[in-house]
């Protein structure tokens, strides 16, 4: 019997699948990661922390339901937060297991250029706004805005990997997180 976890990721985006693989491997070298289509239940361009969290939670729960042999469901929901200081991009990560435990994490946040922010305010999804602003194609399944802005020093996979690692901590050291309420 395999004791290594199977993580069902609520996305077929290769970056999201690969970041879960990279985050899980140091803890469970033989873990399996599988992407599935899910519906976030939020807008195409989440614009609040609450909306990103709900989208990530919905994706985690749906992916666990869809993959019967999965031990964990993973949801990653990126979005923007428009503040007086400018528009920030980041993502929430939620991981659920069959016992009802919930791991939560966030990526780092970075400030978008005003030209990208304005395209998002005008109704474009961030990936489309990035592609238009930077003259790229399908950047959200590649380096993402962070890769374009950092000249490739940090890409979307590594940005998301950190948030996934944070959400995994509950499962790496469960005794420290047990509060009896499943949250």
C-alpha positions as CSV (number, residue, x, y, z in Angstrom):
1,X,0.0,0.0,0.0
2,X,1.3,3.4,-1.0
3,X,1.7,5.8,2.0
4,X,2.7,8.7,-0.1
5,X,0.0,11.3,-0.6
6,X,-1.8,12.0,-3.8
7,X,-2.5,15.7,-4.3
8,X,-5.4,16.6,-6.6
9,X,-4.9,20.2,-7.8
10,X,-7.9,22.2,-8.8
11,X,-6.4,23.3,-12.1
12,X,-4.9,21.9,-15.3
13,X,-2.5,24.9,-15.6
14,X,1.0,23.3,-15.7
15,X,2.5,26.0,-13.5
16,X,0.0,25.2,-10.7
17,X,0.6,21.5,-11.0
18,X,4.4,21.9,-11.1
19,X,4.4,24.2,-8.1
20,X,2.5,21.6,-6.0
21,X,4.9,18.9,-7.1
22,X,7.9,21.1,-6.2
23,X,6.5,22.1,-2.8
24,X,5.5,18.5,-1.8
25,X,8.6,16.7,-3.0
26,X,10.9,17.7,0.0
27,X,8.4,16.3,2.4
28,X,7.0,13.3,0.3
29,X,9.5,12.5,-2.5
30,X,7.1,10.0,-4.1
31,X,3.9,12.1,-3.8
32,X,1.7,12.1,-6.9
33,X,0.2,15.3,-8.2
34,X,-2.7,15.4,-10.6
35,X,-4.5,18.4,-12.0
36,X,-8.3,18.4,-12.6
37,X,-10.7,21.0,-13.9
38,X,-12.6,22.9,-11.2
39,X,-14.8,26.0,-10.9
40,X,-13.6,28.6,-8.5
41,X,-17.1,29.9,-7.9
42,X,-15.7,33.4,-7.9
43,X,-15.1,36.0,-10.7
44,X,-12.6,35.4,-13.4
45,X,-10.5,38.2,-11.9
46,X,-10.7,38.0,-8.1
47,X,-10.2,41.4,-6.6
48,X,-10.2,40.8,-2.8
49,X,-8.5,38.5,-0.3
50,X,-11.9,37.0,0.6
51,X,-12.7,36.2,-3.1
52,X,-9.3,34.6,-3.6
53,X,-9.6,32.5,-0.5
54,X,-13.1,31.3,-1.4
55,X,-11.9,30.4,-4.9
56,X,-8.9,28.5,-3.6
57,X,-11.1,26.7,-1.0
58,X,-13.7,25.8,-3.6
59,X,-11.1,24.4,-6.0
60,X,-9.4,22.4,-3.2
61,X,-12.8,20.8,-2.1
62,X,-13.8,20.1,-5.7
63,X,-10.5,18.5,-6.6
64,X,-10.7,16.2,-3.6
65,X,-14.2,15.2,-4.6
66,X,-13.3,14.5,-8.2
67,X,-10.2,12.3,-7.5
68,X,-11.4,9.4,-5.4
69,X,-8.0,8.2,-4.5
70,X,-6.6,11.7,-3.6
71,X,-5.5,12.2,-0.1
72,X,-5.5,16.0,-0.4
73,X,-7.2,18.6,-2.6
74,X,-5.3,21.8,-3.5
75,X,-6.7,25.1,-4.6
76,X,-4.6,28.0,-5.8
77,X,-6.5,31.2,-6.6
78,X,-4.5,34.3,-7.8
79,X,-5.9,37.7,-7.9
80,X,-5.4,41.4,-7.3
81,X,-6.0,43.8,-4.5
82,X,-6.3,47.5,-5.5
83,X,-5.2,49.8,-2.7
84,X,-4.2,53.4,-2.2
85,X,-0.6,52.3,-2.7
86,X,-1.4,50.6,-6.0
87,X,-2.6,47.2,-7.3
88,X,-1.0,44.2,-5.7
89,X,-0.9,40.7,-7.2
90,X,-0.8,37.5,-5.1
91,X,-2.5,34.2,-4.5
92,X,-4.2,32.2,-1.8
93,X,-3.5,28.5,-1.4
94,X,-5.9,26.1,0.4
95,X,-5.2,22.4,0.9
96,X,-7.9,20.1,2.4
97,X,-7.6,16.4,3.4
98,X,-10.2,13.7,3.8
99,X,-10.2,14.2,7.6
100,X,-11.5,17.8,7.1
101,X,-8.2,19.5,8.0
102,X,-7.5,22.8,6.1
103,X,-4.0,24.2,5.4
104,X,-3.8,27.8,4.3
105,X,-1.0,29.8,2.7
106,X,-0.4,32.9,0.6
107,X,2.2,33.8,-1.9
108,X,4.2,37.0,-1.6
109,X,2.6,40.2,-2.9
110,X,4.1,42.4,-5.6
111,X,3.1,45.7,-7.0
112,X,1.9,45.8,-10.6
113,X,2.9,48.6,-13.0
114,X,0.1,51.2,-13.3
115,X,-0.3,50.3,-17.0
116,X,-1.2,46.7,-16.1
117,X,-3.3,47.8,-13.2
118,X,-5.3,50.1,-15.4
119,X,-6.0,47.3,-17.9
120,X,-7.3,45.1,-15.0
121,X,-9.5,48.0,-13.8
122,X,-10.8,48.3,-17.4
123,X,-12.0,44.7,-17.2
124,X,-9.2,42.5,-18.4
125,X,-8.1,39.4,-16.4
126,X,-4.5,39.9,-15.1
127,X,-3.0,37.3,-17.5
128,X,-4.5,39.0,-20.5
129,X,-3.5,42.4,-19.2
130,X,0.1,41.2,-18.8
131,X,0.1,39.7,-22.3
132,X,-1.1,43.0,-23.8
133,X,1.1,45.2,-21.7
134,X,4.3,43.2,-22.1
135,X,3.6,42.0,-25.7
136,X,3.5,38.3,-24.7
137,X,1.2,35.3,-25.2
138,X,-0.2,33.0,-22.5
139,X,2.2,34.3,-19.8
140,X,-0.1,33.0,-17.0
141,X,0.9,29.4,-18.0
142,X,4.5,30.4,-18.1
143,X,6.5,33.0,-16.1
144,X,3.5,35.2,-15.1
145,X,3.7,38.8,-14.3
146,X,6.3,38.2,-11.6
147,X,8.6,36.6,-14.2
148,X,8.2,39.4,-16.7
149,X,8.8,42.1,-14.0
150,X,11.7,40.3,-12.4
151,X,13.5,39.6,-15.7
152,X,13.1,35.9,-15.0
153,X,14.7,36.0,-11.5
154,X,11.4,34.8,-10.0
155,X,8.7,33.1,-11.9
156,X,5.1,32.2,-11.2
157,X,6.0,28.6,-10.3
158,X,8.5,29.6,-7.6
159,X,6.1,32.4,-6.3
160,X,3.3,29.9,-5.9
161,X,5.5,27.1,-4.6
162,X,6.1,29.2,-1.4
163,X,2.4,29.6,-0.8
164,X,1.8,25.9,-1.3
165,X,4.6,25.1,1.2
166,X,3.0,27.4,3.7
167,X,-0.4,25.6,3.3
168,X,1.4,22.2,3.6
169,X,2.8,23.0,7.1
170,X,-0.4,21.8,8.7
171,X,0.1,18.4,7.2
172,X,3.9,18.3,7.7
173,X,3.5,19.0,11.5
174,X,-0.2,18.2,12.3
175,X,0.3,18.0,16.0
176,X,1.2,21.7,16.1
177,X,-2.0,22.7,14.3
178,X,-4.7,20.5,15.9
179,X,-7.3,22.7,17.5
180,X,-10.2,20.3,17.3
181,X,-12.2,22.4,14.9
182,X,-10.8,21.2,11.6
183,X,-9.7,24.7,10.8
